Amino acid sequence: MLKINFIVFFSFFLISQTFAEKNNTQPKTFKLLKINQHTITSNIFPAKKVNALLYVFNKNEKKAILNQLINDEIAIEYAFNYLKLEDNISDEVERLAYGLKLIDKISIKEIFKKISDKNASLYYKENKQNYWHKKNFEASHILVADKNTSLKLLQQLKSSSDFKSTFYKLAEEFSKDLSAKRKGYLGHFESKIMVKPFRDALEKLKIGQYTLSPVKTKFGYHIILLHNIVEEGYIPFEKVKKEIKYTLAKKMQGEWYKSTLMPLKEKAKIHYFFDINKTYIKEKL
């Protein structure tokens, strides 16, 4: 019995990247299946994969591939109907990728709504070790190449009536690393991941303070602003509740596909153009 998986994108074909081909010419486009109102053609696969389907795979492998295409199509139809979207994407590969992305989001959304705080709390208690964290810091910095520039920026901060606002503007304008796009924000991190001069300066700061002199490292000169310190311990349940519900939803996704989409598959009108017993194509385009 084949395992049902509605959101595997060409999963069967990705098992192996190499195979012997009996026909190296690019086959003409032909129809594979019609599920309800939608026809799936060989355009869904690259030419080499089509050759494998025609000349390499055995009956059971071909059956599995066609079954996967049917499963995916049922899921895509459900997604378009659920969101009341027009099914007007002509490119088959693009339509498949887009539709499977939608069904993934829809299923998570529907499952998420049904997961109670009680169940999430139980998961938290049973897996509490996963929510332990070491002491970490939340900080931003301004990183420039030379000391003189850093001193000038420090002077602007010292003379500013709103140093935090000024800090973010200066970081956005002058920082030479990618944090400039986030106004210097570095996020949460353990101090040990930073180079020693940065770490030493950071650990001397109090929350809300910035370094009053440039901090030199191999990357350049930093001005560091400390936002918060989180002591080691367990992350409170309320802070990870959504994350836990999402984790549980992912675990329940397979059952959702089975209970929601299998009845639609059983009612679907499915016509095979491709005969797996004889590799016979009933209708070419």
ABEGO torsion letter per residue (X at the ends): XBBBBAABBGAAAAABABBBBABABBBBBBBABBBEABBBBAAABBAAAAAAAAAABBAAAAAAAAAAAAAAAAAAAAAAAAAGBBBABABAAAAAAAAAAAAAAAAAAAAAAABBAAAAAAAAAAAAAAABBBBBBBBBBBBBABAAAAAAAAAAAAABABAAAAAAAAAAAABABAAAAAGGBAEBBBAAABBAAAAAAAAABBBGBBBABBBBBAAEBBBBBBABBBBBEBBBAAAAAAAAAAAAAAAAAAAAAAAAAAAAAAABBBBBABBAAAGBBABBX
